[in-house]
Amino acid sequence: MAIIKLRSPRYEVLLAPANAVSAKLELTIGGTLRYTIVKECTAGSNVEFEISELCRDYLDIAVASDESHPANTIAISRAIKFYPQANAGGTQIGSTDTATHTGIDGYGIFTDGVNPTIHSSQVFLVSPNYVGTDSYKVYAPVGSEGSFPYLDTNEAVQYNAFDASETSVTLRSQTITIERLDCNKYTPTLVLFLNKWGAIQELWFQTKVVNSLTTKEEKYQRNLVTFATNNTATLDTKQHNIKTLNKQGKGKITLSSGYYPEFVNEWFEELMLSEYVWVRKPSYSGSLKTVPVKIVTSSFTKKTSLNDKLIEYTIQFEEAFDYINNVR
């Protein structure tokens, strides 16, 4: 079994046996047979099926309002059979080749090569600190709780919640350090995003926050002149001659990260590439709401301690919904 990253292609490859003319793939996703695909093959040559796009269509991503996020994975099983005639005709040749996978909405980059997976020996589902003595770190403000994703011994995605005073957690004999951020002047803002491992990661923006609202509208010009029976014309000058129609707003939030070490560049890169991002922001009542956003900032220049001394990023987000509720 493999944990496969569905944002990158996944090839299922088998060598066609002697006398094989066609191959049939039966792809079961989430416990239901979803696809049966038949293709021609040549005996003694490889036959390939690419399944990641098909599987990803059935993967629904969700986030919790606290630290108890769902695994956001899907069970996948495939069976490949070979036949001596076209269109899977005749008697099946040999036995059925089967495999089971767990699909997750992660990705591999080009230099990772083909068929990127998450190895069962990996514990923490965040990109590590490659420099220094601590292999893994997460950051949280002083006095704040949080969570991080990990794989348990059954290769299931879980989230470990830590309290406001913890400075490290050990799971499966590996330790992750919880580095505390001293945020005195500003109230930090929590951004959650689906990282390259397909898990929800927390990233705190420690300093300046700017909220804005942009609007759009349609308009038309209407006739306001009315005619009375005594052949007189009147105009109500209190009415709008140019009428606004379907006015709508879109909220935006600009966040500054505060200072981070250089290895966290990879986290910001994964944030920029993420298709699922949320911001936890206060509502008018004061309670925190987890709202879906999309990233407006489209370019990212990696900063280094050598070139820039201090590493800080400013990123603009746009709410992934209209300000006035129009969902029907």
C-alpha positions as CSV (number, residue, x, y, z in Angstrom):
1,M,0.0,0.0,0.0
2,A,1.2,3.5,-0.8
3,I,0.1,7.0,0.2
4,I,0.0,8.7,-3.2
5,K,0.0,12.4,-3.9
6,L,-2.9,13.1,-6.2
7,R,-1.9,16.5,-7.5
8,S,0.9,14.8,-9.4
9,P,0.4,12.0,-11.9
10,R,0.2,8.4,-10.6
11,Y,1.1,5.7,-13.1
12,E,0.1,2.1,-12.6
13,V,2.4,0.1,-14.8
14,L,2.4,-3.7,-15.6
15,L,4.1,-5.8,-18.2
16,A,1.6,-7.4,-20.5
17,P,1.9,-11.2,-20.5
18,A,2.2,-13.4,-23.6
19,N,-0.8,-13.4,-25.9
20,A,-2.3,-10.3,-24.3
21,V,-4.1,-7.9,-26.6
22,S,-6.0,-5.7,-24.2
23,A,-5.9,-4.7,-20.6
24,K,-8.7,-3.7,-18.3
25,L,-8.4,-1.4,-15.2
26,E,-11.1,-1.5,-12.6
27,L,-10.7,1.5,-10.3
28,T,-12.5,1.6,-7.0
29,I,-12.5,4.9,-5.1
30,G,-13.9,5.3,-1.6
31,G,-15.3,1.8,-1.7
32,T,-17.2,2.2,-4.9
33,L,-16.2,1.0,-8.4
34,R,-16.0,4.3,-10.3
35,Y,-14.1,3.5,-13.5
36,T,-13.6,0.5,-15.8
37,I,-11.1,1.4,-18.5
38,V,-10.0,-0.9,-21.4
39,K,-7.0,-0.2,-23.6
40,E,-5.0,-2.1,-26.2
41,C,-1.6,-3.6,-25.2
42,T,1.3,-5.5,-26.7
43,A,2.5,-8.7,-25.1
44,G,6.0,-8.2,-23.6
45,S,5.5,-4.4,-23.3
46,N,4.4,-2.2,-20.5
47,V,0.8,-1.0,-20.2
48,E,0.2,2.2,-18.2
49,F,-2.8,3.7,-16.5
50,E,-2.7,7.2,-15.0
51,I,-5.2,7.4,-12.1
52,S,-4.5,10.5,-10.0
53,E,-6.9,12.8,-11.8
54,L,-9.7,10.3,-11.7
55,C,-9.2,9.7,-7.9
56,R,-8.9,13.4,-7.0
57,D,-12.4,14.1,-8.3
58,Y,-13.7,12.2,-5.4
59,L,-11.5,13.8,-2.7
60,D,-13.4,16.4,-0.6
61,I,-11.2,18.7,1.5
62,A,-12.5,20.0,4.8
63,V,-11.1,22.0,7.7
64,A,-12.2,22.1,11.4
65,S,-12.8,25.3,13.4
66,D,-10.4,23.8,16.0
67,E,-7.5,21.5,15.8
68,S,-9.5,18.3,15.0
69,H,-9.1,18.4,11.2
70,P,-10.3,15.4,9.2
71,A,-7.7,13.2,7.5
72,N,-8.7,14.4,4.0
73,T,-7.7,11.1,2.4
74,I,-9.5,8.6,0.2
75,A,-9.2,4.8,-0.2
76,I,-8.2,3.6,-3.6
77,S,-7.9,0.1,-5.0
78,R,-7.2,-0.9,-8.5
79,A,-7.4,-4.2,-10.4
80,I,-5.7,-4.9,-13.8
81,K,-6.6,-7.8,-16.0
82,F,-5.3,-9.0,-19.4
83,Y,-7.2,-10.5,-22.2
84,P,-6.4,-12.3,-25.5
85,Q,-8.8,-10.3,-27.6
86,A,-9.6,-6.6,-28.1
87,N,-12.0,-4.8,-25.7
88,A,-11.3,-7.3,-22.9
89,G,-12.7,-10.1,-25.0
90,G,-12.0,-13.8,-24.4
91,T,-10.9,-15.6,-21.3
92,Q,-8.8,-13.6,-18.8
93,I,-5.0,-14.4,-19.0
94,G,-3.5,-15.2,-15.7
95,S,-4.5,-13.7,-12.4
96,T,-5.8,-10.2,-11.5
97,D,-3.1,-7.8,-10.3
98,T,-4.4,-5.8,-7.4
99,A,-3.1,-2.9,-5.3
100,T,-4.5,-0.6,-2.7
101,H,-3.5,3.0,-2.0
102,T,-4.5,5.9,0.1
103,G,-5.0,9.1,-1.9
104,I,-4.1,12.5,-0.5
105,D,-4.1,16.0,-2.0
106,G,-0.4,16.5,-2.0
107,Y,2.1,16.8,-4.8
108,G,5.7,16.2,-5.7
109,I,7.9,18.7,-7.5
110,F,9.6,18.0,-10.8
111,T,12.9,17.0,-9.2
112,D,11.1,14.4,-7.0
113,G,10.6,12.3,-10.1
114,V,7.6,10.1,-11.0
115,N,4.9,8.7,-8.7
116,P,5.6,10.8,-5.5
117,T,4.5,9.1,-2.3
118,I,4.7,9.5,1.4
119,H,6.8,6.8,3.0
120,S,5.4,5.0,6.0
121,S,8.5,5.8,8.0
122,Q,7.7,9.6,7.8
123,V,6.2,10.9,11.0
124,F,5.6,14.6,10.7
125,L,3.7,15.9,7.6
126,V,5.5,19.3,7.4
127,S,8.6,20.2,5.5
128,P,11.6,19.8,7.9
129,N,14.4,22.2,9.0
130,Y,17.3,20.9,6.9
131,V,19.7,23.2,8.8
132,G,20.7,22.8,12.5
133,T,20.1,20.2,15.1
134,D,16.3,20.2,15.1
135,S,14.9,18.1,12.2
136,Y,11.3,19.4,12.6
137,K,9.9,22.6,14.0
138,V,6.6,24.4,14.2
139,Y,5.9,27.9,15.4
140,A,3.2,29.3,17.6
141,P,2.8,32.6,19.6
142,V,3.5,32.6,23.3
143,G,0.4,31.4,25.1
144,S,-1.3,29.9,22.0
145,E,-2.4,26.4,21.3
146,G,-2.0,24.7,18.0
147,S,-1.6,21.5,16.0
148,F,0.5,19.7,13.4
149,P,-0.2,16.8,11.1
150,Y,1.5,13.4,11.4
151,L,1.3,9.8,10.3
152,D,0.4,7.2,13.0
153,T,1.6,3.6,13.0
154,N,-1.3,2.6,10.8
155,E,-0.2,5.2,8.2
156,A,-3.3,7.3,8.9
157,V,-3.2,11.1,8.9
158,Q,-3.7,12.5,12.3
159,Y,-3.4,15.9,14.0
160,N,-1.6,16.3,17.3
161,A,-2.9,19.3,19.4
162,F,-0.5,21.0,21.7
163,D,-1.3,23.3,24.5
164,A,-0.2,26.8,25.2
165,S,2.9,25.8,27.3
166,E,4.3,22.8,25.4
167,T,7.7,23.3,23.7
168,S,8.2,19.9,22.1
169,V,6.2,16.7,21.3
170,T,7.6,13.2,20.7
171,L,5.7,10.8,18.4
172,R,7.0,7.4,17.1
173,S,10.4,8.2,18.6
174,Q,10.8,11.4,16.7
175,T,10.6,14.9,18.3
176,I,9.2,18.1,16.9
177,T,10.1,21.4,18.6
178,I,7.4,24.0,19.2
179,E,9.2,27.4,18.9
180,R,7.3,30.2,20.6
181,L,6.8,33.6,18.9
182,D,6.9,36.7,21.1
183,C,4.1,38.8,19.6
184,N,3.8,41.9,21.8
185,K,2.6,44.7,19.5
186,Y,0.2,43.0,17.1
187,T,-2.4,40.3,17.5
188,P,-1.1,37.3,15.4
189,T,-3.3,35.9,12.6
190,L,-3.4,32.1,11.9
191,V,-3.4,30.9,8.3
192,L,-4.1,27.3,7.5
193,F,-3.3,25.7,4.2
194,L,-3.0,22.3,2.5
195,N,0.7,21.7,2.2
196,K,2.7,19.6,-0.3
197,W,2.0,16.5,1.9
198,G,-1.8,17.0,1.5
199,A,-2.1,17.9,5.2
200,I,-3.4,21.1,6.9
201,Q,-0.5,23.1,8.3
202,E,-0.7,26.1,10.5
203,L,1.4,29.3,9.7
204,W,1.2,32.3,12.0
205,F,1.5,35.9,10.6
206,Q,2.8,37.9,13.5
207,T,2.7,41.6,12.6
208,K,0.6,44.1,10.5
209,V,-2.9,43.2,9.4
210,V,-4.8,45.3,6.8
211,N,-8.5,44.6,6.0
212,S,-10.1,46.1,2.9
213,L,-13.2,45.8,0.9
214,T,-13.6,46.1,-2.9
215,T,-17.0,46.5,-4.6
216,K,-18.4,45.9,-8.0
217,E,-21.8,46.8,-9.4
218,E,-24.0,47.0,-12.5
219,K,-26.0,50.1,-13.3
220,Y,-28.5,51.5,-15.7
221,Q,-30.2,54.8,-16.5
222,R,-33.9,55.0,-16.1
223,N,-36.6,57.6,-17.1
224,L,-38.0,59.5,-14.1
225,V,-40.3,61.8,-16.0
226,T,-44.0,61.3,-15.4
227,F,-46.9,62.9,-17.2
228,A,-50.1,64.0,-15.5
229,T,-53.6,64.2,-17.1
230,N,-53.3,68.0,-17.3
231,N,-50.5,67.7,-19.9
232,T,-47.8,68.6,-17.4
233,A,-44.5,66.8,-16.9
234,T,-42.9,66.2,-13.5
235,L,-39.5,65.0,-12.3
236,D,-38.8,63.6,-8.9
237,T,-35.3,64.8,-8.2
238,K,-35.0,62.7,-5.1
239,Q,-35.0,59.5,-7.2
240,H,-31.9,57.9,-8.7
241,N,-31.7,58.5,-12.4
242,I,-28.7,56.2,-12.6
243,K,-29.8,53.0,-10.7
244,T,-27.3,50.7,-9.0
245,L,-28.0,46.9,-9.5
246,N,-26.4,43.8,-8.0
247,K,-23.9,45.6,-5.9
248,Q,-21.5,43.1,-4.3
249,G,-18.3,43.3,-2.2
250,K,-15.2,41.2,-1.7
251,G,-13.1,41.3,1.4
252,K,-9.3,41.3,1.3
253,I,-6.8,40.9,4.0
254,T,-3.0,41.7,3.8
255,L,-0.8,39.9,6.3
256,S,2.8,40.4,7.3
257,S,4.6,37.3,8.4
258,G,7.0,38.7,10.9
259,Y,10.6,37.3,11.0
260,Y,11.2,33.7,10.4
261,P,14.3,31.6,9.8
262,E,15.4,30.8,6.3
263,F,14.2,27.1,6.2
264,V,10.6,28.4,6.5
265,N,10.9,29.6,2.9
266,E,9.6,26.2,1.9
267,W,6.5,26.7,4.0
268,F,5.7,30.0,2.2
269,E,6.4,28.3,-1.1
270,E,3.9,25.6,-0.3
271,L,1.4,28.2,0.9
272,M,1.7,30.1,-2.5
273,L,1.1,26.8,-4.3
274,S,-1.8,25.6,-2.2
275,E,-5.3,25.4,-3.6
276,Y,-6.9,25.3,-0.1
277,V,-6.2,28.2,2.3
278,W,-8.1,29.5,5.3
279,V,-7.6,32.5,7.6
280,R,-8.8,32.4,11.2
281,K,-10.1,35.9,11.8
282,P,-12.3,37.6,14.4
283,S,-16.0,38.2,13.5
284,Y,-18.0,41.3,14.6
285,S,-19.0,39.4,17.7
286,G,-15.4,38.8,18.6
287,S,-15.3,35.0,18.1
288,L,-12.8,33.5,15.7
289,K,-14.1,32.3,12.3
290,T,-12.3,30.1,9.9
291,V,-12.9,31.6,6.5
292,P,-11.8,30.3,3.1
293,V,-9.6,32.5,1.1
294,K,-7.5,32.5,-2.1
295,I,-4.1,34.1,-2.5
296,V,-4.0,37.3,-4.5
297,T,-0.2,37.7,-4.4
298,S,1.0,35.8,-7.4
299,S,4.8,36.1,-7.2
300,F,7.2,35.0,-4.5
301,T,10.9,35.9,-4.2
302,K,12.7,33.8,-1.7
303,K,14.6,35.8,0.9
304,T,17.8,34.6,2.5
305,S,19.8,35.7,5.5
306,L,22.7,36.5,3.3
307,N,20.8,38.7,0.8
308,D,18.1,40.1,3.0
309,K,19.3,39.7,6.6
310,L,15.8,39.4,8.0
311,I,13.2,37.1,6.3
312,E,9.7,38.5,6.3
313,Y,6.8,38.3,3.7
314,T,3.7,40.3,3.0
315,I,0.9,38.3,1.3
316,Q,-2.6,39.5,0.2
317,F,-5.5,37.1,0.5
318,E,-9.0,37.5,-0.9
319,E,-12.1,35.9,0.7
320,A,-13.4,33.0,-1.4
321,F,-17.0,34.2,-1.2
322,D,-19.0,37.3,-1.9
323,Y,-19.4,39.6,1.1
324,I,-23.2,39.8,0.8
325,N,-24.5,36.2,1.1
326,N,-26.0,35.2,-2.3
327,V,-25.7,31.4,-2.0
328,R,-28.9,29.8,-3.2
